[in-house]
Amino acid sequence: MSRIVIVGAGMAATRLAELLGSSASRAPIASGEADDPNITLLGDEPHPPYNRILLSAVLEGSHSPDALAMPVPAYADLRLGTRVVEIHREEREVELADRSRVPYDHLVLATGSIPTLPPIRGLVRVDGRLHEKVHAFRTLDDCQRLDAAIPQARNAVVVGGGLLGLQVARALSVRGLATEVVEGGEHLLRSQVGERAGAILARDLKRLGTTVYTGARAVRLDDRGLTLDNGYTLDTDLVVLTAGGRPSTALARRAGLDVRRGIVVDHHLRTSDEHIHAIGDCAQHGGQVTGFVPPAWEQAGLLARHLRGEDVSYDGARTVARLRATDLDVAVLGDPEKAEGQVVEVSNPIAGSHRKLVVRDGVIVAATLVGDLSRIGLITQHYDRATVLGPREPGDLLMPERTAPPLALPDDAEVCACAGVSAGRIRACSSLEDVTTSTRATTGCGGCADAVRSLLAARPLEGTHR
């Protein structure tokens, strides 16, 4: 049986391990037999795999840490607290920190990304430790440390106005801290949305009690507080770093693999070594590094099929990003700020909503929805299928939904973008628990939770007839 070693035990790695043994695909792996595959997961964290997207929900208090757990298949050999230090390509072995080695036939790098420190004087003490006020927010340990610090704090500054920064800022505000956000760009979510949408988000945050500073960078942290390059000094008990991260490529680089911004992979998600693949945040395909969960899970699914001998190829990430934060609704499909096409846009800053579609040859190639996600299911369906729309349809899609959209969705419409789950699969489930365990819907960003509950509630009762 082929030996598959996965470096990493995050969301992409766990998904791959699950799909490699899925009963839906029992073709042999390489020269192996059609039974449970020989899979080893090497994770450097001490915790079993968990859903990183929900860390801000744990910080906010709406989820318990136990709710983050991701099941690991029984046939997978999961080794926690295990750091891989070298790849020996000729011997097809990986070397661990304790100098032991693990052989492989296929090696998959799912090493994710690592945070980078912004150039702020005073972040790091003379002895190399972070200032006691400073917290990163990438891992479960980070979340737990920040959670423990909140009761002793009055206020906090979040450095970074991206998706993660807004989620953390909202969680801190819900926990009762006076919270401020510092974003170096001219508006919030500058990598995903335009200026109008960013302004609406800033207004929403202000309404919810969070102050936003855009076009300003933090430059110094000292006893007076966090000083910005515009001269303001913000009094703060906590500084949370959410800006800055890069693919974790050191292991691949030491092994001599082709590395640019990320680990370069081809249409089979294969690196410059035919026995080594890469997926998730660490992988670079066609010059693109994604950083989102849906593309990572999409890559895991395709690689599982490829390793089982199917003739499949990866043609690029389908990016669907959701902001998970109480009272803040944002969804971004594709790259609406760079995509070429005709723009259909409806903005109502008074109501706090902004909706934008980029349409090329009648097909939605990108979208931004802020403040009103009533049509997200239908728009995502058209985006995924490259549906050719009529002249009036893009405008109609941006109008508020008058009826509950999930109930009108056909069975093959996608409800959960993170896990790729259709409305039909949700309707086939007996309960919300059945949904989460059998399909993984609602366990990603959580944005599909309301739609899932509506679909379950609309199912006919057993013994009734339509």
C-alpha positions in Angstrom: 0.0 0.0 0.0 1.3 3.5 -0.9 2.5 5.5 2.0 1.2 9.1 2.0 2.8 11.5 4.5 1.1 14.9 5.0 3.2 17.6 6.7 0.6 19.6 8.6 -2.5 18.8 10.5 -4.7 21.8 9.7 -7.9 22.1 7.8 -6.5 21.2 4.3 -4.5 18.3 5.6 -7.4 16.8 7.6 -9.7 17.2 4.6 -7.3 15.4 2.4 -6.9 12.5 4.8 -10.6 12.2 5.1 -11.2 12.2 1.3 -8.4 9.8 0.6 -10.3 7.1 2.5 -13.8 8.2 1.4 -16.1 5.3 0.5 -17.2 7.4 -2.4 -13.9 6.9 -4.1 -12.4 3.5 -3.6 -10.0 3.4 -6.5 -6.5 2.2 -5.5 -3.9 4.8 -4.6 -0.9 4.2 -7.0 0.0 0.6 -6.6 -1.9 0.1 -3.3 -4.9 -1.9 -2.6 -8.5 -0.6 -2.5 -8.7 -0.5 1.3 -8.0 2.1 4.0 -4.9 4.1 2.8 -1.6 4.3 4.7 -1.7 8.0 5.8 0.4 9.8 8.3 -0.4 13.3 9.5 2.5 15.2 11.1 1.3 18.3 13.0 3.6 20.6 15.0 0.8 21.9 17.3 -0.1 20.0 20.4 -3.9 20.2 19.6 -5.9 17.8 17.4 -7.0 19.4 14.1 -9.4 22.3 14.6 -11.4 24.8 12.5 -9.3 28.0 12.5 -12.1 30.1 11.0 -14.1 29.8 14.2 -11.3 31.1 16.5 -12.9 34.5 16.6 -16.2 32.9 17.5 -14.5 31.3 20.5 -12.9 34.6 21.4 -16.4 36.2 21.2 -17.9 33.6 23.3 -20.5 32.2 20.8 -18.6 28.9 20.4 -16.7 26.7 22.8 -13.2 25.4 21.9 -14.7 21.9 21.7 -16.9 23.1 18.8 -13.7 23.6 16.7 -12.7 20.0 16.6 -12.3 18.3 13.2 -12.6 14.5 13.1 -9.6 12.6 12.0 -10.2 9.3 10.2 -9.4 6.3 12.3 -7.1 4.9 9.6 -4.8 8.0 9.7 -1.8 8.0 12.0 -2.0 11.5 13.6 1.2 12.6 15.3 0.9 15.9 17.3 3.7 18.1 18.5 5.8 16.7 15.7 8.0 19.1 13.7 9.5 18.1 10.3 12.9 19.6 9.9 14.1 18.2 6.6 12.9 16.4 3.4 15.3 13.8 2.1 14.1 13.6 -1.5 16.4 10.8 -2.8 15.5 8.5 0.1 11.9 9.7 0.1 11.9 10.3 3.8 11.1 13.2 6.1 13.3 13.9 9.1 11.7 15.0 12.4 13.1 17.2 15.1 14.0 14.1 17.2 16.1 12.9 14.2 13.8 10.0 13.5 12.6 9.6 9.9 9.3 8.7 8.2 9.3 7.2 4.7 6.8 8.2 2.1 5.7 7.3 -1.4 3.8 10.5 -1.8 4.5 13.6 0.3 2.0 16.4 0.7 3.0 19.7 2.1 0.1 21.5 3.9 2.3 23.7 6.1 -0.1 26.7 5.9 1.1 30.3 6.5 3.1 32.0 9.3 2.6 35.5 10.7 5.0 38.3 10.1 5.7 41.1 12.5 4.9 44.6 11.3 7.7 47.1 11.6 6.6 48.6 14.9 9.3 49.7 17.4 8.9 48.2 20.8 7.0 45.0 19.7 9.9 42.9 20.7 11.8 43.3 23.9 15.6 43.3 24.2 15.5 39.6 25.3 13.6 38.7 22.1 10.2 38.2 23.6 7.1 40.0 22.5 5.9 43.0 24.5 3.5 41.7 27.2 0.6 43.7 25.6 1.1 42.2 22.1 -0.8 39.2 20.9 -0.8 37.3 17.6 -4.0 35.6 16.4 -3.3 32.6 14.3 -3.6 29.5 16.5 -5.7 28.1 19.2 -2.9 28.8 21.7 -3.0 32.5 20.5 -6.8 32.6 21.0 -6.5 31.1 24.5 -3.8 33.6 25.6 -5.8 36.5 24.3 -8.9 35.2 26.0 -7.1 35.0 29.3 -5.9 38.6 29.0 -9.3 40.1 28.3 -10.6 40.2 31.9 -7.7 42.4 33.0 -8.0 44.8 30.0 -10.0 47.9 29.4 -9.2 48.6 25.8 -7.5 47.1 22.7 -6.1 48.0 19.4 -6.3 45.6 16.4 -3.5 46.2 13.8 -4.9 45.2 10.4 -8.3 45.9 8.8 -8.6 42.7 6.8 -11.1 39.9 7.3 -9.3 38.5 10.4 -8.8 41.9 11.9 -12.5 42.8 11.7 -13.5 39.5 13.2 -11.1 39.9 16.1 -12.1 43.6 16.6 -15.8 42.7 16.7 -15.1 39.8 19.2 -13.2 42.1 21.5 -16.0 44.7 21.4 -18.6 42.1 22.2 -16.5 41.1 25.2 -16.8 44.7 26.4 -13.4 46.2 25.5 -13.2 49.6 23.9 -11.7 48.6 20.6 -9.9 50.5 17.8 -8.7 49.2 14.4 -5.6 50.6 12.7 -5.4 49.9 8.9 -2.6 51.2 6.7 -4.7 51.2 3.6 -7.2 53.9 2.6 -10.2 51.7 3.6 -11.1 48.4 5.4 -10.8 45.1 3.5 -8.7 46.8 0.9 -7.7 43.5 -0.7 -11.3 42.4 -1.1 -13.6 45.4 -1.6 -13.6 48.9 -3.0 -13.7 52.2 -1.2 -17.5 52.5 -0.9 -17.9 49.1 0.7 -15.0 49.8 3.0 -16.6 53.1 4.1 -19.8 51.3 4.9 -18.0 48.8 7.0 -16.2 51.6 8.9 -19.5 53.2 9.6 -21.0 49.9 10.8 -18.1 49.4 13.1 -18.4 52.9 14.5 -22.2 52.3 15.1 -21.2 49.1 17.0 -18.7 51.1 19.1 -15.4 50.4 17.3 -13.2 53.3 16.1 -11.4 52.8 12.8 -8.2 54.6 11.7 -7.5 54.1 8.0 -4.5 55.5 6.0 -2.5 55.2 9.3 0.3 52.9 10.4 1.4 51.9 13.9 5.1 52.8 14.3 5.9 52.6 18.0 4.7 50.8 21.2 5.9 52.1 24.5 4.5 52.9 28.0 2.4 55.7 26.6 0.6 53.4 24.2 0.6 52.7 20.4 1.8 55.6 18.3 0.6 56.0 14.7 2.5 57.7 11.9 -0.1 60.6 11.9 1.1 61.5 15.4 -1.8 60.0 17.4 -1.0 57.8 20.4 -3.7 55.3 21.3 -3.9 54.2 24.9 -4.3 50.5 25.0 -3.9 47.4 27.2 -3.8 45.0 24.3 -2.4 45.1 20.8 -3.6 42.3 18.5 -1.6 41.7 15.3 -3.7 40.4 12.4 -1.9 42.1 9.5 0.9 40.3 7.8 1.4 36.7 6.9 3.2 34.6 4.3 3.2 31.0 3.1 5.3 28.7 5.1 7.9 27.6 2.6 11.1 27.1 4.6 10.9 23.3 4.5 10.3 23.2 0.8 13.0 25.7 0.1 15.6 23.7 2.1 14.6 20.7 0.0 15.4 22.5 -3.2 11.8 22.7 -4.5 10.7 25.5 -6.7 9.6 28.3 -4.3 8.5 31.8 -5.2 6.0 33.5 -3.0 4.6 30.0 -2.2 5.5 26.5 -3.1 5.0 26.3 -6.9 2.6 23.6 -8.0 1.2 22.5 -11.4 -2.3 21.5 -12.5 -1.9 18.3 -10.5 -0.8 20.3 -7.4 2.6 18.7 -7.8 5.8 20.5 -7.0 9.0 20.4 -8.9 9.5 16.9 -7.4 6.9 14.4 -8.9 6.6 12.7 -5.5 5.7 15.8 -3.6 2.5 17.9 -3.7 1.4 21.0 -1.9 -2.0 22.3 -1.0 -3.6 25.2 1.0 -2.0 28.5 2.1 1.5 27.3 1.3 0.9 26.5 -2.3 1.2 28.8 -5.3 -0.6 27.9 -8.5 -0.5 30.1 -11.6 1.1 32.9 -9.6 -1.7 32.9 -7.1 -1.6 32.2 -3.3 -5.1 32.0 -1.9 -5.1 32.1 1.9 -8.8 31.0 2.2 -10.3 27.8 3.3 -12.6 27.0 0.3 -9.7 26.9 -2.2 -7.7 24.8 0.2 -10.5 22.2 0.6 -11.1 22.3 -3.2 -7.4 21.5 -3.7 -7.6 18.7 -1.1 -10.5 17.2 -2.9 -8.8 17.3 -6.3 -5.5 15.9 -4.9 -7.3 13.0 -3.3 -8.9 12.1 -6.6 -5.5 12.5 -8.4 -3.7 10.3 -6.0 -6.4 7.7 -6.5 -5.6 7.7 -10.2 -8.4 9.9 -11.6 -7.6 12.1 -14.6 -8.3 15.5 -13.0 -6.6 18.8 -13.1 -6.7 22.0 -11.1 -7.4 25.2 -13.0 -7.2 27.7 -10.2 -8.9 28.7 -7.0 -12.6 29.6 -6.8 -12.4 32.2 -4.0 -15.4 32.8 -1.8 -14.5 34.8 1.3 -16.9 35.4 4.2 -16.6 37.7 7.2 -17.7 35.9 10.3 -18.5 38.6 12.9 -21.7 39.5 14.9 -23.7 42.2 13.1 -21.2 42.5 10.2 -22.2 40.7 6.9 -19.7 40.5 4.1 -19.2 38.1 1.2 -16.6 38.4 -1.6 -16.6 36.2 -4.7 -13.5 36.2 -6.9 -11.5 39.4 -7.1 -14.1 42.2 -7.7 -11.4 45.0 -7.6 -9.3 43.5 -10.3 -11.7 41.4 -12.4 -12.4 42.8 -15.9 -16.0 43.3 -17.0 -19.1 45.4 -16.6 -19.9 46.6 -13.1 -23.5 46.5 -11.7 -23.6 48.2 -8.4 -26.2 49.2 -5.8 -25.1 51.1 -2.7 -27.1 52.4 0.2 -24.8 53.9 2.9 -27.8 55.0 5.0 -29.0 51.4 5.3 -25.4 50.1 5.4 -25.5 47.9 2.3 -23.4 47.7 -0.8 -23.8 45.1 -3.6 -21.6 44.8 -6.6 -21.3 42.3 -9.5 -18.7 42.2 -12.1 -20.1 40.6 -15.3 -18.2 39.5 -18.4 -20.1 38.2 -21.4 -23.2 37.7 -19.2 -21.3 35.7 -16.6 -20.6 36.8 -13.0 -16.8 36.8 -12.5 -16.7 38.5 -9.2 -19.0 40.0 -6.5 -19.1 42.0 -3.3 -22.0 41.9 -0.9 -21.9 44.1 2.3 -24.7 44.4 4.8 -27.2 42.3 2.8 -26.5 38.6 2.1 -30.1 37.6 1.2 -29.1 36.7 -2.4 -25.7 35.1 -1.6 -26.9 31.6 -2.3 -28.2 32.4 -5.8 -25.3 34.6 -6.7 -22.8 32.0 -5.6 -24.7 29.4 -7.7 -24.5 31.5 -10.8 -20.8 32.3 -10.1 -19.9 28.6 -9.7 -21.7 27.5 -12.8 -20.7 30.4 -15.0 -24.4 30.9 -15.8 -25.0 33.3 -18.7 -27.5 35.9 -17.4 -30.0 38.0 -19.4 -29.6 41.8 -19.6 -31.8 42.5 -16.6 -30.8 39.6 -14.3 -27.6 41.1 -12.8 -29.6 44.1 -11.6 -32.5 41.9 -10.3 -30.0 39.8 -8.3 -28.9 42.9 -6.4 -32.4 43.7 -5.2 -33.5 42.5 -1.7 -34.9 39.0 -1.6 -38.6 39.0 -0.8 -38.9 35.4 0.1 -36.6 33.1 2.0 -34.0 32.2 -0.6 -32.8 28.8 0.7 -36.3 27.3 0.3 -36.3 28.2 -3.4 -32.9 26.8 -4.2 -32.8 23.7 -6.4 -31.2 20.5 -5.0 -27.9 21.0 -6.9 -27.5 24.7 -5.7 -24.4 25.1 -3.5 -25.3 26.2 0.1 -22.0 25.8 1.8 -19.1 27.3 -0.1 -16.5 26.1 2.4 -17.4 22.4 2.1 -19.0 22.4 -1.3 -22.4 21.2 0.0 -25.6 21.4 -2.1 -29.1 22.1 -1.0 -30.1 18.6 -1.8 -27.5 17.1 0.5 -28.8 19.3 3.3 -32.4 18.3 2.7 -31.3 14.7 2.9 -30.0 15.1 6.4 -32.2 14.3 9.5 -30.9 17.0 11.8 -28.3 19.8 12.2 -26.0 17.4 13.9 -26.3 15.0 10.9 -25.5 18.0 8.6 -22.3 18.9 10.5 -21.0 15.3 10.8 -21.9 14.0 7.3 -21.3 17.1 5.1 -19.2 19.5 7.2 -21.6 22.4 6.3 -21.7 25.1 9.0 -18.3 24.1 10.3 -16.3 26.4 8.0 -17.0 30.1 8.1 -20.5 29.5 9.5 -22.1 31.8 7.0 -24.4 29.1 5.7 -25.9 28.3 9.1 -29.2 30.2 8.6 -29.7 28.7 5.2 -29.1 25.2 6.5 -31.6 25.7 9.3 -34.2 27.0 6.9 -33.7 24.0 4.6 -34.0 21.6 7.4 -37.1 23.3 8.8 -38.8 23.2 5.3 -38.4 19.4 4.9 -41.7 17.5 5.0 -42.3 15.5 8.1 -41.9 11.7 7.9 -45.1 10.1 6.9 -46.5 13.1 5.1 -46.9 13.5 1.4 -46.4 16.4 -0.9 
